């Protein structure tokens, strides 16, 4: 029932969404029809000059009335639109009374087409029936078949124009929705990228700068108390080491954000070579996404730092396994002089395995850590 009583959408009624060439063609057709009507009035030569001028002005007034009808239907105002159509039908009757056949027929047929195109379908059919009935009574004569076919053709033309406008309006509405969805998607991607950069800055710079601040504050207190020069120098060297490590980590983070980091396997081989550990690789090696590769790097560094601090001398084995849809890093240590605490709450290099687990979960993976045999095992799985 809503199909019969609902208005065409505003996108369908608006001419602004139509191609510019089509708008120009429609405007040209209306001007041609107005000019033809005025020429028909002038060419007859049966009216006085003043009557001819009045008739031409009447055509221009009707042109303005049709424009008002377009604006009224665009706002979905039914009764003003019906009033305008009634005025046009009456204008056709006046033109017929003045023996202006062509303007009268144009008005009645135009009312039928405009009603079917721009009004609710039930109302449009009723108005078109009235306008075409008046046209049939005036133009039928002895040829009812031609008049009937003309009326049906005009009805079909009006309904076809309506369907075309609706299809165009639906297309425009879907296009607007798609653009809005793309804009929202771009904004979401930008926010995600900002969050990613913020995590990297927090993971690297926050720890490095806070550690340096602690060492420098301790150095200041030692100087004020007149502590031995060697102790002060040790603090300064520690702060410098923190600054260098922070700078190196920052460069790695920026490389990851640009997506031009060295392969994960190459990084792990360098790490185990410098620490005297062992690396095992299973599966077919491949290039990992930047976020997944960075998570593997961070977990390996964090676990290795905790081993150095809490279990010096422990034997360390790293196993990197490439699976069809994910990659797994297993970090295992055992045989240290003291038991290592790689729990999720411990922070060795400042990032903390708790932060690494959060990073893994953001990527759709998981990080587990716990005691195993004579040591500790950390296991990371991330989609890749």
KESE-811168 format. One record per residue (C-alpha): x, z, y; residue number from 0; residue in one letter. Coordinates in pm, whole numbers, plus 50000, padded with zeros to 5 digits. Each point is the difference from the previous one (the first is absolute). Example, Ala and Ser with C-alpha at 12.3 -4.5 7.8 and 13.67 -1.06 7.14 Angstrom:
BEGIN
       x       z       y     k   r
   51230   50780   49550     0   a
   50137   49934   50344     1   s
***
This chain:
BEGIN
       x       z       y     k   r
   50000   50000   50000     0   x
   50290   50070   50238     1   x
   50093   49631   49985     2   x
   49668   49915   50162     3   x
   49998   50273   50263     4   x
   50367   50042   50092     5   x
   50170   49820   50286     6   x
   50292   49768   49950     7   x
   50324   50188   50063     8   x
   50141   50002   50351     9   x
   50304   49815   49867    10   x
   49763   49723   49886    11   x
   49816   49990   50334    12   x
   50306   50015   50220    13   x
   50157   49676   50109    14   x
   50332   50167   50082    15   x
   50119   49990   49640    16   x
   49927   49630   49964    17   x
   50290   49756   50028    18   x
   50059   49881   50354    19   x
   49937   49636   49904    20   x
   49664   50092   49848    21   x
   49899   50194   50310    22   x
   50086   49701   50216    23   x
   49797   49768   49779    24   x
   49697   50231   50017    25   x
   50030   50030   50376    26   x
   50029   49623   50030    27   x
   49688   49944   49787    28   x
   49798   50235   50220    29   x
   50119   49826   50314    30   x
   49915   49660   49851    31   x
   49649   50117   49911    32   x
   49948   50140   50351    33   x
   50129   49679   50155    34   x
   49780   49787   49773    35   x
   49696   50202   50099    36   x
   50073   49957   50370    37   x
   50074   49631   49953    38   x
   49670   49957   49819    39   x
   49823   50157   50295    40   x
   50183   49793   50260    41   x
   49988   49669   49809    42   x
   49625   50003   49974    43   x
   49965   49977   50379    44   x
   49640   50115   49988    45   x
   50060   50326   50188    46   x
   50056   50047   50369    47   x
   50354   50092   50109    48   x
   49904   50363   50048    49   x
   49823   50012   49662    50   x
   50303   49839   49836    51   x
   50229   50258   50161    52   x
   49771   50280   49883    53   x
   49997   49864   49646    54   x
   50381   49983   49994    55   x
   50024   50355   50128    56   x
   49757   50101   49728    57   x
   50234   49857   49739    58   x
   50287   50205   50144    59   x
   49781   50311   49998    60   x
   49917   49938   49634    61   x
   50371   49967   49930    62   x
   50051   50346   50156    63   x
   49707   50140   49799    64   x
   50159   49880   49676    65   x
   50326   50169   50106    66   x
   49805   50325   50052    67   x
   49852   49960   49652    68   x
   50350   49980   49851    69   x
   50107   50316   50180    70   x
   49681   50185   49905    71   x
   50023   49920   49630    72   x
   50369   50093   50002    73   x
   49888   50353   50095    74   x
   49726   49992   49731    75   x
   49716   50048   50249    76   x
   49693   49861   49825    77   x
   49720   50017   50253    78   x
   50193   49849   50293    79   x
   50113   49721   49767    80   x
   49640   49931   49892    81   x
   49896   49996   50364    82   x
   50262   49740   50083    83   x
   49893   49782   49707    84   x
   49636   50029   50108    85   x
   50108   49889   50347    86   x
   50178   49697   49854    87   x
   49698   49903   49786    88   x
   49781   50031   50308    89   x
   50249   49790   50194    90   x
   49969   49731   49735    91   x
   49622   50010   50034    92   x
   50031   49961   50379    93   x
   50239   49708   49954    94   x
   49756   49838   49757    95   x
   49720   50047   50252    96   x
   50212   49818   50258    97   x
   50050   49718   49748    98   x
   50370   50091   49955    99   x
   50002   49941   49626   100   x
   50373   50016   49933   101   x
   50063   50338   50173   102   x
   49693   50148   49827   103   x
   50111   49890   49653   104   x
   50355   50122   50066   105   x
   49873   50343   50106   106   x
   49774   50049   49699   107   x
   50254   49877   49747   108   x
   50276   50199   50170   109   x
   49789   50318   49986   110   x
   49949   49954   49625   111   x
   50372   49954   49932   112   x
   50108   50285   50230   113   x
   49745   50239   49846   114   x
   50115   49930   49646   115   x
   50366   50025   50102   116   x
   50005   50320   50205   117   x
   49696   50219   49920   118   x
   49919   50211   49692   119   x
   49895   49751   49735   120   x
   49636   50111   49974   121   x
   49953   49989   50378   122   x
   50196   49675   50029   123   x
   49778   49829   49741   124   x
   49685   50111   50185   125   x
   50130   49876   50337   126   x
   50121   49672   49847   127   x
   49659   49950   49837   128   x
   49826   50044   50337   129   x
   50240   49768   50183   130   x
   49988   49730   49732   131   x
   49620   50024   49974   132   x
   49972   49932   50374   133   x
   50243   49712   49955   134   x
   49798   49862   49707   135   x
   49670   50019   50189   136   x
   50153   49818   50293   137   x
   50207   49739   49817   138   x
   49815   49937   49675   139   x
   49763   49718   50094   140   x
   49931   49802   49688   141   x
   50340   50063   49841   142   x
   49977   50348   49853   143   x
   50268   49927   49740   144   x
   50274   49933   50259   145   x
   49896   50304   50200   146   x
   50001   50222   49691   147   x
   50342   49874   49888   148   x
   50135   50053   50353   149   x
   49872   50358   50003   150   x
   50151   50072   49658   151   x
   50328   49843   50105   152   x
   50014   50214   50313   153   x
   49926   50314   49796   154   x
   50274   49912   49753   155   x
   50241   49929   50286   156   x
   49930   50338   50163   157   x
   50044   50187   49673   158   x
   50321   49809   49922   159   x
   50143   50088   50341   160   x
   49908   50364   49932   161   x
   50180   50002   49664   162   x
   50305   49838   50153   163   x
   50009   50259   50278   164   x
   49965   50284   49748   165   x
   50281   49864   49787   166   x
   50220   49967   50307   167   x
   49911   50355   50108   168   x
   50080   50141   49655   169   x
   50333   49820   49998   170   x
   50086   50138   50341   171   x
   49899   50353   49898   172   x
   50214   49983   49685   173   x
   50290   49868   50206   174   x
   49969   50291   50242   175   x
   49989   50246   49710   176   x
   50304   49840   49840   177   x
   50194   50020   50327   178   x
   49903   50365   50038   179   x
   50108   50069   49641   180   x
   50334   49827   50058   181   x
   50054   50196   50320   182   x
   49921   50327   49822   183   x
   50233   49901   49716   184   x
   50279   49920   50246   185   x
   49948   50334   50176   186   x
   50006   50182   49665   187   x
   50321   49821   49903   188   x
   50155   50089   50335   189   x
   49904   50366   49956   190   x
   50140   49999   49647   191   x
   50326   49850   50128   192   x
   50017   50262   50273   193   x
   49946   50273   49742   194   x
   50273   49848   49785   195   x
   50246   49996   50290   196   x
   49900   50355   50094   197   x
   50072   50118   49645   198   x
   50343   49840   50007   199   x
   50083   50151   50339   200   x
   49880   50341   49885   201   x
   50184   49982   49668   202   x
   50329   49896   50156   203   x
   50030   50103   50363   204   x
   49801   50324   49987   205   x
   50220   50149   49732   206   x
   50327   49867   50141   207   x
   49934   50119   50354   208   x
   49860   50338   49896   209   x
   50301   50063   49772   210   x
   50240   49907   50279   211   x
   49813   50231   50239   212   x
   50036   50289   49753   213   x
   50373   49940   49957   214   x
   50061   49963   50372   215   x
   49802   50316   50079   216   x
   50201   50187   49737   217   x
   50318   49861   50155   218   x
   49893   50125   50343   219   x
   49938   50349   49866   220   x
   50334   50001   49820   221   x
   50182   49897   50318   222   x
   49823   50273   50200   223   x
   50103   50261   49743   224   x
   50360   49879   49998   225   x
   50000   49914   49629   226   x
   50308   49840   49847   227   x
   50063   49640   50106   228   x
   49995   49872   49641   229   x
   49645   50124   49944   230   x
   49882   49836   50322   231   x
   50175   49677   49907   232   x
   49831   50007   49660   233   x
   49661   50013   50171   234   x
   50090   49711   50230   235   x
   50117   49791   49705   236   x
   49675   50075   49818   237   x
   49797   49888   50303   238   x
   50206   49681   50021   239   x
   49942   49933   49631   240   x
   49627   50050   50052   241   x
   50007   49752   50289   242   x
   50179   49738   49791   243   x
   49765   50046   49706   244   x
   49699   49979   50233   245   x
   50136   49680   50154   246   x
   50055   49845   49658   247   x
   49650   50100   49890   248   x
   49852   49858   50320   249   x
   50171   49667   49938   250   x
   49865   49993   49645   251   x
   49649   50080   50124   252   x
   50015   49723   50261   253   x
   50125   49758   49736   254   x
   49707   50098   49779   255   x
   49753   49948   50283   256   x
   50146   49653   50057   257   x
   49984   49932   49626   258   x
   50368   49904   49972   259   x
   50136   50288   49793   260   x
   50238   49945   49712   261   x
   49839   49996   49652   262   x
   49908   50343   49864   263   x
   50218   49958   49693   264   x
   50304   49927   50216   265   x
   49932   50311   50211   266   x
   49967   50220   49691   267   x
   50324   49868   49853   268   x
   50182   50091   50321   269   x
   49839   50345   49998   270   x
   50094   50084   49640   271   x
   50353   49860   50051   272   x
   50060   50234   50292   273   x
   49857   50300   49813   274   x
   50144   49936   49654   275   x
   49653   49955   49847   276   x
   49869   49740   49754   277   x
   49734   49732   50056   278   x
   49786   49836   49731   279   x
   49779   49699   50078   280   x
   49713   49888   49776   281   x
   49778   49698   50041   282   x
   50047   49677   50195   283   x
   50147   50078   50347   284   x
   49806   49864   50298   285   x
   49974   50045   50374   286   x
   49779   50297   50087   287   x
   49768   50027   50301   288   x
   50159   50177   50296   289   x
   49788   50317   49973   290   x
   50050   50033   49623   291   x
   50375   49940   50030   292   x
   50031   50254   50279   293   x
   49812   50262   49795   294   x
   50242   49950   49709   295   x
   50298   50036   50234   296   x
   49865   50314   50166   297   x
   49920   50178   49670   298   x
   50341   49914   49854   299   x
   50177   50131   50311   300   x
   49790   50317   50014   301   x
   50049   50084   49634   302   x
   50375   49928   50017   303   x
   50039   50222   50307   304   x
   49819   50287   49827   305   x
   50232   49967   49699   306   x
   50308   50016   50225   307   x
   49869   50312   50176   308   x
   49846   50195   49715   309   x
   50172   49882   49679   310   x
   50352   49881   50076   311   x
   50168   49836   49705   312   x
   49673   49900   49830   313   x
   49990   49670   49815   314   x
   49750   49759   50155   315   x
   49829   49701   49838   316   x
   49776   49760   50190   317   x
   49772   49761   49814   318   x
   49828   49718   50188   319   x
   49728   49823   49801   320   x
   49827   49681   50117   321   x
   49646   49980   49864   322   x
   49748   49714   50045   323   x
   49812   50168   50286   324   x
   50216   50296   50098   325   x
   50351   50137   50006   326   x
   50111   50342   49871   327   x
   50303   50201   50104   328   x
   50101   50294   49778   329   x
   50264   50237   50137   330   x
   50133   50248   49743   331   x
   50273   50263   50040   332   x
   50137   50248   49745   333   x
   50306   50210   49925   334   x
   50060   50131   50353   335   x
   50181   50325   50075   336   x
   49674   50136   50141   337   x
   49641   49889   49940   338   x
   49877   49743   50251   339   x
   49673   50054   50184   340   x
   49852   49657   50066   341   x
   49650   50138   50050   342   x
   49764   49824   50236   343   x
   50044   50267   50265   344   x
   50379   49974   50024   345   x
   50154   49787   50271   346   x
   50353   49890   49942   347   x
   50073   49724   50248   348   x
   49709   50103   50214   349   x
   49730   49771   49866   350   x
   49888   50216   49710   351   x
   49853   49884   49673   352   x
   49660   50114   50127   353   x
   50025   49737   50271   354   x
   50117   49749   49742   355   x
   49696   50074   49784   356   x
   49773   49944   50300   357   x
   50176   49669   50064   358   x
   49950   49897   49637   359   x
   49631   50090   50009   360   x
   49952   49795   50316   361   x
   50136   49702   49808   362   x
   49764   50067   49708   363   x
   50272   50153   49780   364   x
   50103   50348   49889   365   x
   50300   50231   49996   366   x
   50050   50276   49743   367   x
   50279   50258   49985   368   x
   50072   50283   49760   369   x
   50253   50164   49767   370   x
   50112   49806   49695   371   x
   50253   50105   49734   372   x
   50298   50159   50184   373   x
   49922   49854   50337   374   x
   49731   49837   50207   375   x
   49823   49665   50004   376   x
   49837   49815   50288   377   x
   49783   49699   49913   378   x
   49863   49753   50258   379   x
   49750   49720   49930   380   x
   49887   49759   50271   381   x
   49816   49664   49983   382   x
   50236   49708   50044   383   x
***
